[in-house]
C-alpha cells in the first residue's frame, strides 16, 4: 500500500489503521457530524467552551504563523458551565 492510505469507506476508517487510530478517527467523524459536518462551527464552539472554562483562546497569526491569544481567559470557569450550558 502507498504511504498515504485511502479511506476504505465514507466513515473515515483507513485500511491500515491500528485499533487506537481507528477509534480516534471514528470519534472525530462522530463529533464533526454533530456539527452538521461544518468544521468552522465546530471550531467556534470549541473556542467558546475553552473561553467559558476560563482558558485563553488562541489562533494562528496569519502573518507570522505563531499562536496568539485572541481572548484572554479569566483563569476560572464561567458560571454558565456550572449551570450545564457549556
Secondary structure, DSSP 8 states (H G I E B T S, - for coil): --SS--BSSTT--BTT--HHHHHHHHHHHHHHHHTTT-HHHHHHHHHHHHHHTT--EEEE-TTT--EEEEE---SS--HHHHTT--
